[in-house]
Amino acid sequence: MSGEPVISVDDLTKDFDGFRAVDGVSFEVQPGEVFGYLGPNGSGKTTTMRMLLGLLHPTSGKARVLGHDVQREAERIRPQVGYMSQKFALYEDLTVVENLRFYGGAYGLGRAALARRIDEVLALAELDDRRRERAGALAGGWRQRLALAIALIHEPRLAFLDEPTAGVDPEARRAFWDVIYTLAEQGTASLVSTHYMDEAEHCGRLAIMSDGRILAMGSPSDLKRGVVPGEAWEVLPTADQSVVSLLEAVARLPAIITCGLLGDSVHVVVEREAFDTASLARALEGFEGVRVERSEVRLEDVFTVLVEKSGNDAEGARR
């Protein structure tokens, strides 16, 4: 990645009637980068995207997209970017190809260029066999693929993908990420918002959002190493033990950074060198026979630690 950032954000803020939806965020996205915006619903991800697209005016701060100021030059930005919103508007009575023709025409593609791009995005989104199906008859995952194909019809330099896999099955999610990686290989950058922690692992870099603020930023591996100062373990109960009761017992131990249920086991992060396999098992009185295994720090652990630290910092500032 080199050259001018495709997105450059400096202290961007948005208020709505006294409510601060986005609070002083700053970041850059490079050409060809897959940049993730990770956070729960309501954390400010969509509002940030809408400001970068010129659909909302910032309360304060600055942002440039593809070299253009988002407030003064929004009309120059939109033809160069693709935007897949959470509620993308498909024309349900039109077929897949007819939707693509309509949106491609709206972007000003000529007949030959449009025909070429329709074939390309149908192949990219694996929709070729469904080109004559009505959009309204498509299942959820296929509708999302069509929405993505429409966002890419005009060969944008940058794609804004707002929760692109929300509500779709795992196979469709994998297909989406195949497309995103293909775009990156072709030099198209993507800003992808998501609240799925496992999905965020696919991003080259992440900004972790909560309550309108970026709590941390970096690659998934760097965040896990740098934010969580501990070691991860999985504790598996025996067949006659309650995993919920086991979680409660783990939470009472000293040196616990974070813990939670993970399937039929308890995932726990403890301070470094506080326990080894044997001593952690011995510390759980009343749970003889539990199996303790080494694990890895997860993005859920990163998020939990960051939110807790943010809350503690806010509480300290109020005192």
Secondary structure, DSSP 8 states (H G I E B T S, - for coil): --SS-SEEEEEEEEEETTEEEEEEEEEEE-TT-EEEEE--TTSSHHHHHHHHTTSS--SEEEEEETTEETTT-HHHHGGGEEEE-TT----TTSBHHHHHHHHHHHTT--HHHHHHHHHHHHHHTT-GGGTTSBGGGS-HHHHHHHHHHHHTTT--SEEEEESTTTT--HHHHHHHHHHHHHHHHTT-EEEEEE--HHHHTTSSEEEEEETTEEEEEE-HHHHHHHH--EEEEEEE--TTS-HHHHHHHHHTSTTEEEEEEETTEEEEEEETTS--HHHHHHHSTT-TT-EEEE----HHHHHHHHHHHHHHHHHHHH-
